[in-house]
Amino acid sequence: MLRKIFPKTLLFRSLLIIVVPIILIQVVIGAVFFDSIWFKTNRGLVRGATNEINTFLALYPEFKQKNKVNELINTFKNNTGLIVSIKKETQQLPSANAVKWYSLYDKIVTEEFSDKIKNPYWHNVRFDSSNIQVLVMLNKNEIIEFLIAKSKIRSTSGRIFALWITIPSFIFLIISIIFLRNQIRPIVHLSRAAEKFGKGQFDIDFKISGALEIRQASYEFEKMKRRILKHISQRTAMLSGISHDLKTPLTRLKLQIELLNKNQKLNSLKEEINEMEKMINEYLDFASNQYSQPLEKFNIFQVIQNLIDKSFKKNIKINSPKNLIFSGRKNLIRRCIANIINNSQKYAENILITCKKIKNTTLITIDDDGPGIEDEHKDKVFRPFYRIDKSTAFKDSNFGLGLSIVEDIVNSHGGTVKLFNNPKGKGLRVILSFPN
């Protein structure tokens, strides 16, 4: 379950490791601040204003008898900042306090007023942008209005604290992201270089950089690449020698047979030598260095269509977009598809080739209506010189290398080849999958 929620890339996982502790620290610090400082400070300010209201209410009857109410009002205004007015007309207090249930400050004000003010009252925290209104009823004909400055009973340290705790954290988070991207970039370059190398792109412009561990991995990758390239070079040189050493005596044998074959009695031997020459050429093609061919972009629909028109005569249909661009080694892809079609033509009457692109993958599906291949042989047929029917050895130039060459070509492009039963009926389905 957690694997589905967590991000997949190293960058976002690293950011998660950085961000989550920062957020938790901010939540804890914010909770401690608001519980121990902000709440207590605002509660004390509101309690002080409440005591001033109660003091005025206690002194008001005495000053009223002496007709010195205005003097009392001015004294409170000058010393406490309370703006007091007496409303003589008959009226009722509003039915409900204008408070918000989600506001912590409204909750503090309501708790303090309800606890300290004994007379019926009503308050409006949002009377205007600067004041809080408190209406206290002394009797049916007299209501006292108090206007308390918000700056007097409300601490602004909460907003300042919130800004100081969020803005610097956000700035440092951006800086961390920048540095983290720089640290992850060499890993991305290494993975791309490995991907290209797996597709046979040996001319990789790869610069070693990053932390010590990443540099070490990059050095090992470069050493591995050089070893593989050296092995391929040695194999190419060895096969060139084998080609020369084997073809020369075969050519002499063919000439000797032509000279001795006056009565056509050596035709069978001549055919055996021709088959041997074909087998050697087939093997050399299979084992030769295929990576020397350049990568290019081409229309795979046109390649397959030209291949069908020039080389095959049976009922072969192709279902593909007219402009399906593919990046690879054109001649090798042509030979790969030709080998599959050759195998299908030996046993099937109809062949359907379907090409399509799904996201970042190009799929080439080849269906036929032949007898198909048993499940036990589907993995083995990719082995060099493996033949399902041993009695057909060397018949129709069947040396058991066709599908081995197909797999080698597909793997050199970073793709896969799989064999299935034809879902539309009898026959075989071959699916070639190439990453773009």
Summary of the structure (lengths in Angstrom):
residues: 436
radius of gyration: 44.5
end to end distance: 31.0
largest distance: 155.1
contacts: 1161
relative contact order: 0.06
helix: 59%
strand: 16%
